[in-house]
Amino acid sequence: MYGLFDDEDDLLTGSPKSKLMDVIFNANNDVVRYEIEKFIDRAAAMEMMMRERCGDKFSDDGDEVEKEIRAYTLSRRDEVDDFAKNLYIEMMGAILTKSE
């Protein structure tokens, strides 16, 4: 019975990821599109910076970038998960603020 309240995806609490998904599917479509486009632009800029700073190490097809990201994610799993939770919360806050 007590295990019922331990679920991170519980209806009453939920994880930052599940709550963001709720917001995305229920908020103003234009606001959601804007925030997703802003997020993608930021991700593109970061990947471009990574390629520039690492030089020839990364090929144009992106395979090396993917390998680097995967290796980094595996080596720092908990930190990446925590940072991802913060990003879910930030995007959810931005959507909710603009949807009021």
C-alpha positions in Angstrom: 0.0 0.0 0.0 2.7 2.5 0.9 4.5 1.8 -2.4 1.6 3.6 -4.0 3.0 7.0 -2.8 6.6 6.3 -3.9 5.9 6.4 -7.6 7.7 9.3 -9.3 5.0 9.5 -11.9 2.1 9.5 -9.4 -1.0 11.5 -10.6 -0.8 13.9 -7.7 2.9 14.7 -7.8 4.5 13.4 -11.0 8.0 13.8 -12.3 9.2 17.0 -14.0 9.1 15.1 -17.3 5.6 13.9 -16.9 4.3 17.3 -15.8 6.0 19.0 -18.7 4.3 16.6 -21.1 1.0 17.5 -19.4 1.7 21.1 -19.9 2.8 20.7 -23.5 -0.4 18.9 -24.5 -2.7 21.2 -22.6 -1.2 24.7 -23.0 -1.6 27.3 -25.7 -0.2 25.7 -28.9 1.6 28.8 -30.1 3.4 29.2 -26.8 4.5 25.5 -26.8 5.7 25.8 -30.4 7.7 28.9 -29.5 9.4 27.3 -26.5 10.2 24.1 -28.4 11.7 26.2 -31.2 13.8 28.2 -28.7 15.0 24.9 -27.1 16.0 23.5 -30.5 17.8 26.7 -31.5 19.7 26.5 -28.2 20.6 22.9 -28.7 21.8 23.6 -32.3 24.0 26.5 -31.1 25.5 24.3 -28.4 26.3 21.5 -30.9 27.8 24.0 -33.3 29.9 25.4 -30.4 31.0 21.9 -29.5 32.0 21.2 -33.1 34.0 24.5 -33.4 35.8 24.0 -30.1 36.7 20.4 -30.7 37.8 21.0 -34.3 38.4 18.2 -36.7 37.5 15.6 -34.1 33.9 15.7 -35.2 32.8 14.7 -38.7 30.0 16.5 -40.5 27.6 13.6 -40.3 27.3 13.9 -36.5 28.3 10.3 -35.6 31.2 11.6 -33.5 29.1 14.1 -31.8 26.5 11.4 -30.9 29.3 9.2 -29.5 30.7 12.0 -27.4 27.3 12.9 -26.0 26.5 9.2 -25.3 29.8 8.7 -23.5 29.4 11.9 -21.5 25.8 10.9 -20.6 26.9 7.4 -19.5 29.8 8.7 -17.4 27.8 11.4 -15.6 24.3 9.8 -15.6 23.1 11.2 -12.3 24.2 14.8 -13.1 22.7 14.6 -16.6 19.4 13.4 -15.1 19.4 16.2 -12.5 20.1 18.8 -15.1 17.4 17.4 -17.4 14.9 17.7 -14.6 15.8 21.4 -14.3 15.3 21.9 -18.0 11.9 20.2 -17.8 11.0 22.6 -15.0 12.4 25.7 -16.8 10.5 24.9 -20.0 7.3 24.1 -18.1 7.6 27.5 -16.2 8.2 29.4 -19.4 5.1 27.8 -21.1 2.9 28.4 -18.1 4.0 32.0 -17.6 3.3 32.8 -21.2 0.0 31.0 -21.2 -1.6 33.0 -18.4 
